Amino acid sequence: MNPDSQPGHIDQIKQTNAGVVYRLIDRYGPISRIELSRRAQLAPASITKIVREMLDAHLVQETEFQDPGSRGRPAIGLILDTDAWHYLAIRLHRGAMTFTLRDLSSRELAEESLPLPDETAQPLLTSLIEQVDAFFIRHQKKLERLTAIAITLPGLINAASGVVHRLPGYQVRDMPLGDALAARTGLPVFVQHDISAWTLAESLFGASRGAQDVIQIVIDETVGAGVISGGQLLHKSGRALVEIGHTQIDPYGQQCYCGNHGCLETVASTGSLLALAAQRLPAQPDSLLNNQPLTLQSLCAAAQSGDRLARDTIASVGHHVGRILAMMVNIFNPQHILIGSPLNAAADVLFPAVSNTILQQSLPAYSAGIQLAPTEFSEPGTLGGAALIKDALYNGHLLVKLLQG
């Protein structure tokens, strides 16, 4: 064994064990130390040491509780102490930014939505840092122990470095968002793609809670996916977004903005969907979509009313998406597939098209038991940021920083 590597290895074990204990207290509290030892599969002495550090740091607290079926004296259990620990969750999206102050239970304490500034007056990074400063000043009476900042946004992102390489609609090139905010605030900063963070939020708070293997696809202005494999977000320390939107469906199809031809996004994004419906509409004089604005809402409503054009158009998206998902099913063998999309308003059209294509084009042993469902959150807001913080506590990365003070 290389002696230089041993301290790091020991520190990693301590971090992992602390995260396991914290997660178990969060999930099962009030929970006794004996039960913690059993569930964590750690020696009682290790549990005692970890719990003592958490009690001293005011991350957990003791409380009396009665075991089910017990008539004796109340037992002493552990629960999380979250009220005085705060963090800032930020989401950048569609020309806007949302700031939410939360405590470690993920409870919302204050929230503001502001326009995402353009770059005419100053660089975007400078504007964002100024807005963070201003938010903290406006809400300083609510602030107690600030622990971290979590940011979710679209684009090309490296979560490990906190660098935003590209941001749609902005002239962003390799923006060091994580390092700049950390230097300004002195806080740990977590940066992640919004679809990946949404996938994590569903696994912690939403429709895929408790599932170990999940594929979540988002069909909106863009098409992307996140994957939970073995209970962990796939590639969460790198580029966690699964870029299915730029998987080629038709080599002779429409050119995508990425430069390729026939990408899934050219036939399944909501923009391409509306363009296809508009193209077909003149040949469908009986369609309910005539004589009204063509929007996602009107398209879904028409589909729900049985309109053939609307139903065929949405079903075509389902078939295209299902083809890619069938390949992913063969690779990841998921328990659940979640769909987050405004097209969920016509789920009785979209979901059968997706499901039937998966069943036809993937291995029966993998696809037979899959549960296809909508995401619990139609609009995740800053819950993606909340999920990043919760995950960093559960894996011990942020938890150890809080224990160290």
Salt bridges, closest charged atoms under 4 A:
ASP26 OD2 - LYS390 NZ 2.90
GLU35 OE2 - ARG38 NH2 2.54
GLU35 OE2 - ARG39 NE 2.94
ASP56 OD1 - ARG52 NH1 3.66
GLU62 OE2 - ARG33 NH2 2.70
ASP83 OD1 - ARG107 NH2 3.90
ASP103 OD2 - ARG107 NH2 2.94
GLU112 OE1 - ARG138 NH2 2.57
GLU112 OE2 - HIS139 NE2 2.71
ASP133 OD2 - ARG184 NH2 2.65
ASP174 OD1 - HIS165 ND1 2.68
ASP194 OD1 - HIS193 ND1 3.06
ASP220 OD2 - ARG94 NH2 2.81
GLU265 OE1 - HIS246 NE2 3.98
ASP312 OD2 - ARG308 NE 3.67
GLU376 OE1 - ARG209 NH2 3.71
GLU379 OE2 - ARG91 NH1 2.11
ASP391 OD2 - LYS236 NZ 2.96
